[in-house]
Amino acid sequence: MDSLSHYLLNGYGMSFRRSMDPESVDPILVQVKSVKLCKKLDFCKPKIENFVNNYVTAVAKAVEAVFDGILDEKSEANQDAKAPIFQKLKGVLHDVRKILKTANDKVTEEKEAYLWVGVLKKISARFQRKAMTYIIDRIDADKNINEVKKTLSQKLVTNIATVEAKAEKKMCEDYHLCLRGLECTKALNTVLERLISLSDEKMRMFIKAFYEALPETTFYARLSEPTANELQVILNDMAYFESIPTKEILTTVHQTVENRINAVNSDAKVMKGQDIQLVHIILSDMDHIYSRQKGDPFHHFLDFFMEWSKADPITQIAAKMKEALNEIEEVLQDTSEDLILKMSDEVRVFLEITVDP
């Protein structure tokens, strides 16, 4: 706790390293504008250039907030203390320019919205990855270093997720560049809505099938051992122990998923909580990835699931669960590594703040 107190002097939040009066110049925004991220890119229409600059600045400030008060003054003595942290994330603005140029080369009217949502996510991913590396390299080692890095990475991921979610909503409302379809979110909502209406026996059978199939996925392999073990303990308890309120847990998850649908399709506000914000951004990532798929990508599994839910006597679902997870992994294999790492970090942090012992 002493170590955490040293590194997290200002607690969680979006406070910046330097307070500035309203009339002072924002050095981060000045630096971002100086790079001219949208120069000679038709993709960056004039009306959206300010949005791009403001988004990159907001993500940079989200990173700044993570490092607020944590750097040892002596170790920073030979560096420009006034320089924003993001300037020390080598090449990050060059990476942003490259992301925009790549999108510019691919853009068509049909793909414009898809590419812009991808740009937001890839910018988040690059800042997230660079800042993760900075955390690992810069924090002086002590006996609690792993716990300190874990806490900082959680702060980083949740900060950036918050900024990205707000920007995605603004981009849709102000520029009509919206995520098309919510295939993953809607499929998950359908499953949860039906699942919580079933008998405890069927509900626990479904959880058991998921519990048994999960360790064979590459996603599971990316989790730290403590997080993976704790997740398996929770799923095991939900599947096998009647004393565990499985239906209540699934109902809570369903409410969060339903809230995402309402927030996207109407003016409904996102429920508060770091864990809820992470669920929203993870589902946004998955919806974006699946928006490339034609038709209904979960059609076969949902048809089987609905038939299974009505079957009497109860039939097995384990084989179909493994098939569904394998199909998801095949889609993710065609996704850029940056987005996979981004989503893996988001899922890891979500599990750490919800299931870690």
C-alpha positions in Angstrom: 0.0 0.0 0.0 2.9 2.4 0.7 4.2 1.7 -2.8 0.8 2.3 -4.4 0.5 5.5 -2.4 3.8 6.7 -3.8 2.8 6.0 -7.4 -0.8 7.0 -7.2 -0.7 10.3 -5.4 -3.7 11.7 -7.1 -5.9 8.6 -7.3 -8.0 7.7 -10.3 -9.4 10.3 -12.5 -8.7 12.5 -15.5 -6.5 15.1 -13.7 -3.6 16.4 -15.8 0.1 16.8 -14.9 -0.1 20.5 -15.2 -3.1 22.7 -14.3 -3.7 25.4 -16.9 -5.8 28.6 -16.7 -8.4 29.0 -19.4 -6.4 31.5 -21.4 -3.2 29.5 -21.5 -2.2 27.5 -24.5 -2.7 23.7 -24.4 0.8 22.4 -25.2 -0.6 18.9 -26.2 -3.1 20.3 -28.7 -0.4 22.6 -30.1 1.9 19.7 -30.6 -0.8 17.6 -32.2 -1.8 20.4 -34.6 1.9 21.0 -35.5 2.1 17.5 -37.0 -0.7 18.2 -39.4 -2.2 14.7 -39.2 -4.7 15.3 -41.9 -2.4 17.0 -44.5 -3.2 16.0 -48.1 -5.6 13.3 -46.9 -9.0 13.5 -48.6 -10.3 11.1 -46.0 -9.9 13.9 -43.4 -12.5 16.3 -44.7 -12.0 19.8 -43.3 -15.0 19.6 -41.0 -13.6 16.5 -39.3 -9.9 17.6 -39.0 -10.6 19.4 -35.7 -12.4 16.3 -34.4 -9.3 14.3 -35.2 -6.9 16.7 -33.4 -9.2 16.9 -30.4 -9.5 13.2 -30.2 -5.8 12.6 -30.3 -5.3 15.3 -27.7 -8.0 13.7 -25.5 -6.3 10.3 -25.7 -2.9 11.9 -25.0 -4.4 13.6 -21.9 -5.9 10.3 -20.8 -2.4 8.9 -20.8 -1.1 12.0 -19.0 -3.7 11.4 -16.2 -2.2 7.9 -15.6 1.2 9.3 -15.0 0.0 12.3 -12.9 2.3 12.4 -9.9 3.9 9.0 -10.3 7.3 9.8 -11.8 10.2 10.2 -9.5 11.5 13.8 -9.7 15.2 12.8 -9.6 14.8 10.3 -12.5 13.1 13.1 -14.5 15.7 15.8 -13.6 17.6 15.4 -16.9 14.5 15.5 -19.0 12.3 18.4 -20.1 9.8 18.3 -17.2 7.4 20.5 -19.2 7.2 18.1 -22.1 3.9 16.1 -22.2 4.3 12.4 -21.4 3.0 11.5 -24.8 6.0 13.2 -26.5 8.1 10.5 -24.7 6.0 7.8 -26.3 8.3 7.6 -29.3 6.7 7.8 -32.7 3.1 7.8 -31.5 2.0 10.8 -33.6 3.8 9.3 -36.6 1.8 6.2 -36.0 -1.4 8.2 -35.9 -0.5 9.8 -39.2 0.2 6.4 -40.7 -3.2 5.1 -39.5 -5.0 8.0 -41.2 -3.0 7.6 -44.4 -3.8 3.9 -44.6 -7.5 4.6 -44.1 -7.3 7.3 -46.7 -5.9 4.8 -49.3 -8.8 2.4 -48.6 -11.7 4.7 -48.3 -14.9 4.4 -50.4 -18.3 5.9 -49.6 -19.5 2.5 -48.5 -16.6 1.8 -46.2 -16.1 5.4 -44.8 -18.0 4.9 -41.5 -16.3 1.5 -40.9 -12.9 3.0 -41.5 -13.4 6.0 -39.3 -14.6 3.8 -36.4 -11.5 1.7 -37.0 -9.3 4.8 -37.0 -10.6 5.7 -33.5 -9.9 2.2 -32.2 -6.4 2.0 -33.8 -5.4 5.3 -32.4 -6.5 4.2 -28.9 -4.6 0.9 -29.5 -1.3 2.6 -30.4 -1.4 5.0 -27.4 -2.4 2.1 -25.2 0.5 -0.1 -26.4 3.1 2.7 -26.3 2.0 3.7 -22.8 2.1 0.1 -21.6 5.7 -0.2 -22.7 6.5 3.1 -21.0 5.0 1.9 -17.7 7.1 -1.3 -17.9 10.3 0.6 -18.7 10.0 3.7 -16.5 8.7 2.6 -13.1 11.5 1.9 -10.7 11.5 -1.6 -9.4 10.5 -2.4 -5.8 9.0 -5.4 -4.1 5.5 -4.3 -5.1 6.3 -3.4 -8.7 4.0 -5.9 -10.3 1.0 -4.7 -8.4 1.9 -1.1 -9.2 2.2 -1.8 -12.9 -1.1 -3.7 -12.8 -2.8 -0.8 -11.2 -1.4 1.7 -13.7 -2.3 -0.4 -16.7 -5.9 -0.7 -15.3 -6.0 3.1 -15.0 -4.6 3.5 -18.5 -7.1 1.1 -20.2 -10.1 2.5 -18.4 -9.1 6.2 -19.2 -8.6 5.5 -22.9 -11.8 3.4 -23.1 -13.8 6.4 -21.6 -12.4 8.8 -24.2 -12.9 6.4 -27.1 -16.5 5.8 -26.2 -17.4 9.5 -26.0 -15.6 10.2 -29.3 -17.4 7.3 -31.0 -20.8 8.7 -29.9 -19.8 12.3 -31.0 -18.6 11.1 -34.4 -21.9 9.4 -35.0 -24.0 12.3 -33.8 -22.1 15.2 -35.4 -20.6 13.6 -38.5 -23.0 10.7 -39.2 -20.1 8.2 -39.1 -21.6 5.4 -37.1 -20.8 1.9 -36.3 -23.0 -0.2 -38.5 -24.8 -3.0 -36.8 -24.4 -4.4 -33.4 -24.1 -8.1 -34.3 -22.2 -9.3 -31.3 -24.1 -7.1 -28.8 -27.5 -8.2 -30.2 -26.5 -11.9 -30.3 -25.2 -11.8 -26.7 -28.4 -9.9 -25.6 -30.6 -12.6 -27.3 -28.7 -15.4 -25.5 -28.8 -13.8 -22.1 -32.5 -12.8 -22.4 -33.4 -16.3 -23.2 -31.0 -17.9 -20.7 -32.3 -16.1 -17.7 -35.8 -17.4 -18.5 -34.7 -21.0 -18.4 -34.7 -23.5 -15.6 -31.7 -23.5 -13.3 -30.6 -26.9 -14.7 -30.5 -25.6 -18.3 -28.9 -22.4 -17.3 -26.1 -24.2 -15.4 -25.6 -26.6 -18.3 -25.0 -23.7 -20.6 -22.4 -22.2 -18.2 -20.8 -25.6 -17.8 -20.3 -25.9 -21.6 -18.8 -22.4 -21.7 -16.6 -23.2 -18.7 -15.2 -26.4 -20.4 -14.6 -24.9 -23.8 -13.0 -21.6 -22.7 -9.5 -23.0 -21.7 -9.0 -24.2 -25.3 -9.1 -20.7 -26.7 -6.2 -18.3 -27.4 -8.1 -15.7 -25.4 -7.8 -17.7 -22.3 -4.1 -18.3 -23.0 -3.5 -14.5 -22.9 -4.8 -14.1 -19.3 -2.5 -14.1 -16.4 -2.5 -17.2 -14.3 -4.3 -15.7 -11.2 -7.0 -14.1 -13.4 -7.5 -17.2 -15.5 -7.8 -19.4 -12.4 -10.2 -17.0 -10.6 -12.4 -16.8 -13.8 -12.5 -20.6 -13.9 -13.4 -20.8 -10.2 -16.3 -18.4 -10.7 -17.6 -20.2 -13.8 -17.3 -23.5 -12.0 -19.3 -22.2 -9.0 -22.0 -20.8 -11.3 -22.2 -24.1 -13.2 -22.2 -26.5 -10.3 -23.3 -24.9 -7.0 -27.0 -24.1 -6.4 -26.0 -21.7 -3.6 -24.5 -19.3 -6.2 -27.1 -16.8 -7.6 -26.3 -17.6 -11.3 -29.5 -16.1 -12.6 -28.9 -12.9 -10.7 -25.4 -12.6 -12.1 -26.6 -13.2 -15.7 -29.4 -10.7 -15.2 -26.9 -8.1 -14.2 -24.8 -8.8 -17.3 -27.9 -8.7 -19.4 -28.8 -5.3 -18.1 -25.4 -4.0 -19.1 -25.6 -5.4 -22.6 -29.1 -4.1 -23.0 -28.0 -0.7 -21.8 -25.4 -0.6 -24.7 -28.1 -1.2 -27.3 -30.3 1.5 -25.8 -27.3 3.9 -25.5 -26.4 3.4 -29.2 -30.0 3.5 -30.6 -31.3 6.3 -28.4 -30.3 9.1 -26.0 -30.1 6.6 -23.1 -27.1 7.2 -20.8 -24.5 4.6 -20.2 -24.7 3.1 -16.7 -21.9 4.2 -14.5 -18.9 2.1 -13.4 -15.5 1.2 -14.8 -16.6 -2.4 -15.4 -19.7 -1.3 -17.3 -17.6 1.1 -19.5 -15.2 -1.7 -20.3 -18.1 -4.0 -21.3 -19.4 -1.3 -23.6 -16.0 -0.7 -25.3 -15.2 -4.5 -25.6 -18.6 -5.0 -27.3 -18.0 -2.0 -29.5 -14.7 -3.6 -30.6 -16.4 -6.9 -31.4 -19.3 -5.2 -33.2 -16.7 -3.2 -35.3 -14.8 -6.4 -36.2 -18.0 -8.3 -37.1 -19.4 -5.4 -39.1 -17.2 -6.7 -42.0 -19.2 -9.9 -42.0 -22.1 -10.3 -44.4 -25.5 -11.5 -43.2 -26.0 -12.7 -39.7 -22.7 -14.3 -38.4 -24.3 -15.9 -35.4 -27.4 -17.3 -37.2 -26.5 -21.0 -36.9 -25.5 -20.8 -33.2 -28.6 -18.8 -32.3 -30.9 -21.2 -34.2 -29.4 -24.1 -32.3 -29.5 -22.3 -29.0 -33.2 -21.5 -29.3 -34.0 -25.1 -30.3 -31.9 -26.4 -27.4 -33.6 -24.0 -25.0 -37.0 -25.6 -25.9 -35.8 -29.2 -26.0 -37.3 -31.7 -23.5 -35.6 -33.8 -22.4 -32.5 -31.6 -22.2 -29.9 -32.2 -25.0 -26.2 -31.4 -24.9 -24.8 -28.1 -26.0 -21.1 -28.5 -25.3 -20.1 -29.4 -28.9 -22.0 -26.5 -30.4 -20.4 -24.1 -27.8 -16.9 -25.2 -28.9 -17.8 -24.7 -32.5 -19.1 -21.2 -31.8 -16.0 -20.2 -29.9 -13.8 -21.6 -32.7 -15.7 -19.6 -35.3 -15.2 -16.4 -33.2 -11.4 -17.1 -33.0 -11.3 -17.6 -36.8 -12.8 -14.1 -37.3 -10.3 -12.6 -34.8 -7.4 -14.1 -36.6 -8.1 -11.9 -39.5 -8.1 -8.8 -37.3 -5.1 -6.5 -36.9 -2.8 -7.3 -34.0 -3.1 -3.8 -32.6 -6.9 -4.3 -32.2 -6.5 -7.8 -30.8 -4.0 -6.5 -28.2 -6.3 -3.6 -27.3 -9.2 -5.8 -26.8 -7.2 -8.4 -24.8 -6.0 -5.6 -22.5 -9.6 -4.4 -22.0 -10.9 -7.9 -21.2 -7.9 -8.5 -18.9 -8.5 -5.3 -17.0 -12.3 -6.0 -16.8 -11.6 -9.4 -15.3 -9.0 -8.0 -12.9 -11.3 -5.5 -11.5 -14.3 -7.8 -11.3 -13.0 -11.4 -10.6 -9.4 -11.2 -9.2 -9.1 -12.3 -5.6 
